[in-house]
Amino acid sequence: MSLAPQLLSTPRLRLRPPRPQDAEAIFSRYASDAEVTRYLSWPRHRDLNDTRAFLAMSAAVWQHDGVGPYLVFREADLMGSTGLQCLPGRRALTGYVLARDAWGQGFATEILRCMLELAQVCGLRELQAICHARHRASQRVLEKCGFQVAQAMDLDFPNLDPMKQAAHMYKVKVKKHAS
């Protein structure tokens, strides 16, 4: 896989890797919000130490894989995050999280399309995403971007019931990048 660019942009957004000075904004904008994190596979941040642990993990992933989490900004306003997590066989896992005031404005679709373009630039052959079976808004975004359900599964969603929850693995083939 090719190294990912540090800065990405869409018509309305700009994306860059997280920095240590982003901790308070990440925590307050989305990572500590119970409603925002409800259907996510990572636990809601209880304090800034959880957010600092995410930032340390992010830096390590970028160092090791040449790609990782991105923060999403509209002008100077932090909107959420996305990224690619490398998997074997030129595949990656992607997803996104947006602050509540960014919901319903088409940002998720714009972000996911940006991740598809990034996957193309990085020479990946497939992108995957996991979505809770009851999260219809995210299912619609994935389907709008060409992802299809590949399999049903039961997974832990730490911000919901402690029992495993129904989820779907979505996949999309990445088109070859035109040189």
ZASELO-547868 format. One record per atom (N, C-alpha, C, O): x, y, z. Coordinates in pm, whole numbers, padded with zeros to 5 digits, always signed. Atoms other than C-alpha are relative to their C-alpha. Example, Ala and Ser with C-alpha at 12.3 -4.5 7.8 and 13.67 -1.06 7.14 Angstrom:
// residues 2
+00089-00119+00000 +01230-00450+00780 +00090+00120+00000 +00194+00118+00066 -00082-00119-00006 +01367-00106+00714 -00077+00109+00073 -00026+00220+00090 
END
This chain:
// residues 179
+00083-00119+00000 +00000+00000+00000 +00087+00124+00000 +00188+00130+00070 -00071-00127+00005 +00119+00349-00083 -00031+00082+00126 -00135+00066+00189 +00024-00090-00113 +00157+00610+00189 -00113+00095-00032 -00125+00144-00145 +00113-00090+00018 -00152+00821+00237 +00044+00146+00016 +00136+00175+00092 -00031-00142-00020 -00142+01199+00201 -00043+00046+00139 -00138-00007+00197 +00032-00054-00132 -00146+01396+00525 -00122+00091-00004 -00192+00105+00096 +00114-00091+00013 -00407+01639+00396 -00088-00045-00115 -00040-00076-00224 +00100+00034+00101 -00724+01556+00206 -00105+00110+00001 -00123+00179+00102 +00109-00097+00000 -01007+01779+00095 -00113-00050-00089 -00093-00127-00183 +00121+00023+00077 -01359+01753-00039 -00055+00139-00030 +00003+00239+00013 +00053-00135+00026 -01578+02036-00166 -00027+00083+00126 -00011+00205+00123 +00034-00076-00121 -01678+02131+00192 +00091-00028+00119 +00085+00044+00219 -00074+00046-00117 -01429+01956+00419 +00149-00012-00027 +00193-00022-00141 -00142+00034+00009 -01062+01912+00492 +00029-00101+00109 -00028-00095+00218 -00032+00110-00090 -00911+01609+00661 +00150-00004+00023 +00229+00018-00069 -00142+00014-00034 -00582+01562+00842 +00012-00095+00119 -00086-00116+00191 -00020+00087-00116 -00431+01323+01098 -00019+00078+00131 +00008+00198+00136 +00014-00066-00130 -00508+01399+01464 +00135+00043+00057 +00238-00017+00028 -00120-00052-00068 -00256+01599+01670 -00029+00006+00149 -00145+00014+00189 +00022-00005-00146 -00204+01607+02048 -00085+00118+00045 -00164+00105+00138 +00077-00119-00039 -00352+01958+02068 -00148-00010-00036 -00226+00078-00001 +00140+00020+00036 -00682+01822+01926 -00080-00070+00110 -00202-00084+00097 +00066+00084-00101 -00763+01625+02244 -00130+00060+00053 -00233-00008+00053 +00120-00059-00059 -01011+01868+02400 -00114+00013-00100 -00230-00011-00066 +00103-00013+00103 -01196+01931+02074 -00061-00136-00035 -00183-00148-00049 +00050+00135+00029 -01225+01558+01996 -00093-00045+00112 -00203-00093+00087 +00079+00043-00116 -01350+01487+02348 -00135+00072+00004 -00239+00007+00018 +00125-00076-00019 -01608+01766+02359 -00092-00006-00122 -00214+00000-00106 +00084-00005+00121 -01730+01755+01995 -00072-00132-00027 -00188-00132-00067 +00067+00125+00034 -01800+01384+01956 +00036-00120+00086 -00051-00204+00111 -00044+00125-00064 -01598+01126+02152 -00064-00027+00136 -00069-00142+00179 +00063+00019-00131 -01773+01184+02487 -00153+00002-00007 -00219-00013+00096 +00145-00012+00017 -02127+01215+02346 -00063-00139-00012 -00035-00212-00106 +00062+00133-00004 -02336+00908+02434 -00086-00027-00123 -00088-00140-00172 +00084+00021+00119 -02575+00960+02142 +00085-00020-00125 +00054-00105-00207 -00089+00011+00116 -02295+01007+01887 +00069-00136-00002 +00081-00196-00109 -00080+00122-00005 -02101+00700+02004 -00084-00127+00018 -00029-00237+00025 +00089+00113-00029 -02403+00473+02057 +00029-00121-00087 +00042-00231-00035 -00017+00113+00093 -02348+00255+01746 +00145-00024-00041 +00169-00091-00141 -00141+00017+00036 -01967+00268+01742 +00062-00121+00070 +00013-00168+00172 -00067+00118-00054 -01730-00020+01807 +00103+00034+00107 +00162-00056+00166 -00093-00039-00105 -01512+00181+02045 -00078+00069+00112 -00180+00133+00088 +00073-00058-00114 -01613+00293+02394 +00003+00152+00000 +00103+00214-00036 +00008-00145-00017 -01728+00648+02453 +00111+00045+00094 +00142-00024+00191 -00108-00053-00083 -01448+00860+02601 -00060+00057+00129 -00149+00142+00124 +00050-00045-00131 -01509+00914+02973 +00074+00123+00051 +00020+00202+00128 -00079-00117-00040 -01230+01170+03018 +00108+00024-00105 +00121-00053-00201 -00104-00035+00098 -00942+01335+02833 +00108-00106-00011 +00175-00115-00115 -00099+00106+00011 -00715+01042+02914 -00038-00102-00107 +00049-00154-00176 +00045+00088+00108 -00928+00823+02685 +00032+00061-00136 +00075-00009-00227 -00027-00069+00126 -00889+01082+02410 +00151+00003-00026 +00194-00015-00140 -00146+00002+00018 -00513+01105+02467 +00048-00139-00040 +00143-00152-00117 -00035+00137+00039 -00493+00724+02440 -00032-00021-00149 +00045-00084-00221 +00034+00007+00142 -00673+00750+02103 +00107+00072-00083 +00149+00021-00187 -00101-00075+00074 -00420+01014+01991 +00132-00075-00007 +00199-00073-00110 -00124+00079+00000 -00126+00793+02092 -00014-00119-00096 +00079-00148-00172 +00024+00112+00091 -00279+00495+01908 +00003+00049-00144 +00061-00016-00231 +00004-00056+00135 -00342+00713+01604 +00141+00027-00052 +00173-00009-00166 -00138-00029+00041 +00020+00831+01591 +00076-00129-00030 +00151-00135-00127 -00067+00128+00021 +00145+00472+01623 -00047-00068-00129 +00034-00125-00202 +00055+00061+00122 -00086+00350+01344 +00056+00072-00122 +00098+00007-00218 -00056-00075+00113 +00025+00629+01111 +00147-00036-00020 +00192-00053-00133 -00143+00033+00008 +00390+00551+01192 +00020-00139-00062 +00108-00157-00146 -00015+00138+00044 +00345+00178+01127 -00056-00025-00140 +00008-00091-00221 +00070+00033+00123 +00099+00174+00834 +00007+00106-00110 -00023+00077-00226 -00001-00107+00100 +00146+00509+00660 -00138+00056-00031 -00155+00132-00126 +00137-00047+00010 -00228+00572+00699 -00065-00026+00135 -00013-00104+00215 +00067+00020-00129 -00473+00589+00988 -00119+00092+00012 -00181+00127-00088 +00113-00090-00022 -00737+00812+01144 +00026+00140-00058 +00139+00188-00061 -00001-00140+00042 -00818+01153+01000 -00107+00072+00081 -00213+00016+00110 +00103-00087-00054 -01001+01436+01170 -00063+00075-00117 +00004+00104-00216 +00076-00065+00106 -01267+01606+00960 -00040+00140+00048 -00100+00156+00154 +00028-00140-00033 -01300+01987+00961 -00082+00065-00110 -00064+00037-00228 +00065-00095+00092 -01536+02234+00802 +00049+00135+00045 +00014+00182+00154 -00074-00120-00038 -01333+02551+00801 +00080-00035+00125 +00158-00130+00121 -00078+00031-00120 -01189+02557+01157 -00076-00088+00098 -00025-00120+00206 +00087+00075-00089 -01475+02354+01309 +00021-00150-00015 +00002-00205-00124 -00015+00145+00001 -01400+01992+01400 -00138-00063-00012 -00227-00035+00070 +00129+00063+00025 -01686+01783+01262 -00004-00145+00047 -00110-00195+00085 -00003+00141-00036 -01571+01427+01341 +00129-00063-00046 +00232+00004-00059 -00119+00070+00047 -01329+01162+01223 -00037-00116-00090 -00152-00161-00095 +00011+00111+00094 -01277+00887+00968 +00137-00063-00010 +00221-00041+00078 -00132+00054+00022 -00981+00694+00834 -00003-00137-00064 -00109-00190-00099 -00017+00135+00052 -00848+00366+00704 +00081-00081+00100 +00180-00033+00156 -00074+00095-00083 -00735+00067+00910 +00041-00113-00093 -00044-00182-00149 -00052+00100+00092 -00510-00165+00708 -00038-00142+00042 -00036-00177+00160 +00027+00142-00016 -00609-00528+00667 +00088-00075-00100 +00135-00015-00197 -00081+00076+00097 -00417-00808+00490 -00065-00002-00138 -00186+00013-00152 +00051+00016+00136 -00451-00845+00115 -00045+00127-00067 -00141+00125-00145 +00032-00130+00061 -00461-00478+00014 -00145+00039+00024 -00215+00086-00066 +00135-00037-00042 -00785-00424+00203 +00012+00094+00119 +00116+00101+00184 +00003-00088-00117 -00883-00170+00467 -00142+00009+00051 -00239-00011-00022 +00126-00025-00067 -01161-00104+00713 -00015+00151+00012 +00082+00221+00042 +00026-00143-00014 -01321+00240+00717 -00127+00022+00080 -00202-00072+00108 +00119-00041-00074 -01589+00424+00907 +00007+00149+00021 +00097+00216-00029 +00002-00144-00026 -01679+00769+01029 -00083+00024+00124 -00167-00057+00162 +00082-00048-00111 -01820+00954+01327 -00011+00151-00016 +00087+00219-00047 +00025-00143+00014 -01978+01298+01318 -00067+00054+00125 -00152-00012+00185 +00068-00070-00109 -02075+01543+01590 -00147+00017-00037 -00181+00025-00155 +00146-00005+00024 -02453+01570+01630 -00043+00114-00092 -00131+00096-00176 +00043-00114+00082 -02477+01915+01473 +00043-00013-00146 +00010+00074-00227 -00041+00025+00138 -02320+01771+01155 -00086-00108-00067 -00066-00139-00184 +00085+00106+00054 -02585+01500+01108 -00098+00056-00102 -00142+00171-00092 +00106-00033+00094 -02822+01506+00813 +00033+00106-00103 -00057+00163-00163 -00040-00104+00095 -02620+01743+00594 +00085-00054-00115 +00142+00023-00192 -00076+00061+00108 -02451+01495+00359 +00148-00015+00026 +00222-00058-00063 -00143+00010-00029 -02114+01506+00534 +00048-00145+00002 +00159-00173-00044 -00043+00140-00007 -02103+01129+00596 +00026-00056-00139 +00125-00126-00160 -00019+00046+00137 -02146+01056+00226 +00126+00061-00061 +00203-00008-00127 -00119-00070+00052 -01881+01315+00137 +00128-00061+00059 +00226-00080-00012 -00116+00059-00067 -01640+01165+00391 +00027-00140-00053 +00141-00174-00083 -00018+00137+00046 -01698+00806+00279 +00051-00002-00144 +00135-00084-00179 -00051-00008+00138 -01647+00900-00087 +00148+00042+00000 +00225-00004-00084 -00140-00039-00013 -01321+01067+00018 +00086-00120+00039 +00198-00136-00012 -00074+00120-00040 -01212+00741+00186 +00012-00098-00117 +00113-00167-00129 -00008+00085+00121 -01293+00552-00136 +00109+00052-00095 +00185-00026-00150 -00105-00058+00084 -01074+00794-00332 +00138-00024+00061 +00233-00055-00011 -00127+00027-00067 -00798+00756-00073 +00041-00145-00018 +00158-00173-00044 -00030+00142+00020 -00821+00377-00099 +00054-00024-00140 +00146-00104-00160 -00046+00010+00138 -00778+00412-00474 +00144+00049-00012 +00228-00018-00071 -00134-00058+00004 -00472+00637-00435 +00102-00090+00069 +00217-00100+00024 -00090+00086-00077 -00322+00396-00181 +00016-00140-00060 +00091-00221-00007 -00015+00128+00066 -00360+00100-00416 -00074-00115+00068 -00037-00231+00051 +00077+00106-00065 -00615-00089-00207 -00096-00062-00101 -00132+00001-00200 +00094+00066+00090 -00845-00341-00373 -00141-00010+00057 -00237-00031-00016 +00133+00013-00061 -01130-00347-00120 -00007+00083+00127 +00089+00091+00204 +00029-00069-00125 -01283-00134+00152 -00114-00073+00069 -00208-00120+00004 +00103+00063-00081 -01491-00279+00434 -00049+00100+00104 +00024+00192+00142 +00056-00082-00108 -01717-00116+00691 -00097-00088+00079 -00166-00173+00022 +00092+00074-00087 -01909-00258+00985 -00107+00098+00048 -00077+00210+00087 +00111-00086-00037 -02252-00119+01065 -00099-00078+00086 -00135-00191+00054 +00102+00061-00087 -02495-00196+01347 -00126-00022-00083 -00162+00062-00165 +00118+00036+00080 -02806-00366+01206 -00114+00100+00013 -00198+00109-00077 +00108-00097-00018 -03035-00092+01347 +00039+00143-00040 -00042+00235-00028 -00046-00135+00035 -02829+00204+01224 -00032+00029-00148 +00056+00027-00233 +00046-00020+00137 -03035+00281+00912 +00067+00118-00070 +00095+00110-00190 -00062-00116+00065 -02879+00622+00848 +00137-00038-00058 +00167-00003-00172 -00132+00041+00050 -02529+00473+00816 -00012-00106-00108 +00069-00108-00202 +00021+00099+00106 -02660+00180+00612 -00028+00070-00132 +00026+00032-00236 +00032-00074+00122 -02805+00427+00361 +00123+00069-00058 +00142+00070-00180 -00122-00065+00047 -02475+00617+00342 +00091-00103-00068 +00143-00078-00177 -00086+00105+00059 -02279+00296+00280 -00054-00045-00136 +00022-00056-00232 +00060+00046+00126 -02521+00181+00011 +00009+00108-00108 +00033+00076-00224 -00012-00111+00096 -02518+00526-00156 +00141+00007-00059 +00160+00049-00173 -00140-00005+00044 -02138+00495-00180 +00045-00131-00066 +00164-00149-00094 -00033+00122+00073 -02153+00151-00344 +00031-00122+00084 +00058-00229+00029 -00025+00115-00087 -02098-00073-00042 -00121-00092-00003 -00235-00047-00015 +00106+00100-00007 -02298-00395-00027 +00023-00089+00121 +00137-00112+00162 -00011+00092-00114 -02373-00625+00265 +00069-00127-00047 +00027-00189-00144 -00074+00122+00033 -02124-00913+00256 -00032-00112+00098 -00033-00229+00060 +00035+00102-00098 -02219-01091+00578 -00062+00063+00123 -00036+00178+00157 +00057-00039-00129 -02419-01068+00896 +00089-00056+00109 +00153-00160+00091 -00086+00045-00111 -02240-01100+01229 -00055+00056+00130 -00140+00145+00130 +00031-00053-00131 -02277-01044+01601 +00129+00055+00058 +00230-00016+00064 -00120-00067-00049 -02030-00796+01752 -00030+00075+00129 -00145+00101+00164 +00010-00085-00118 -01964-00601+02068 -00013+00145-00044 +00063+00194-00127 +00015-00145+00014 -02089-00244+02067 +00000+00052+00143 -00104+00052+00209 -00017-00027-00143 -01955-00121+02403 -00088+00110+00058 -00101+00121+00180 +00083-00109-00050 -02188+00179+02426 -00148-00039+00004 -00234+00043+00037 +00135+00054-00006 -02500-00038+02403 -00003-00110+00106 +00082-00114+00195 +00015+00116-00087 -02612-00349+02586 +00130-00083-00001 +00194-00093-00105 -00123+00080-00002 -02320-00572+02700 -00008-00128-00084 +00095-00190-00111 +00014+00118+00086 -02462-00856+02488 +00044+00037-00142 +00037+00153-00182 -00036-00024+00139 -02336-00894+02133 -00122+00049-00078 -00235+00012-00046 +00105-00064+00078 -02538-00700+01877 +00010-00045-00147 +00119-00077-00195 +00003+00032+00143 -02643-00777+01519 +00066+00113-00079 +00041+00231-00054 -00070-00097+00085 -02423-00605+01261 +00015-00059-00139 -00008-00178-00162 -00025+00042+00138 -02344-00620+00891 +00140+00045-00040 +00182+00157-00010 -00126-00036+00063 -02007-00628+00720 -00034+00042-00143 -00091-00035-00220 +00019-00052+00135 -02024-00411+00409 +00135+00000-00071 +00239+00019-00009 -00123-00002+00079 -01770-00431+00127 -00027+00073-00132 -00139+00078-00181 +00004-00059+00133 -01692-00244-00192 +00138-00022-00064 +00241-00006+00001 -00125+00011+00075 -01429-00312-00458 +00047+00141-00032 -00033+00228-00068 -00058-00131+00031 -01195-00019-00509 +00046-00002-00144 +00119-00091-00187 -00041-00011+00141 -01151+00090-00869 +00148+00030-00006 +00203+00096+00082 -00143-00027+00017 -00796+00097-00997 +00023+00148-00027 -00053+00212-00099 -00035-00141+00014 -00633+00438-00979 +00059+00025-00139 +00150-00047-00181 -00056-00037+00132 -00568+00599-01319 +00129+00074+00021 +00131+00177+00090 -00132-00064-00018 -00200+00688-01337 +00018+00117-00092 +00123+00181-00090 
END
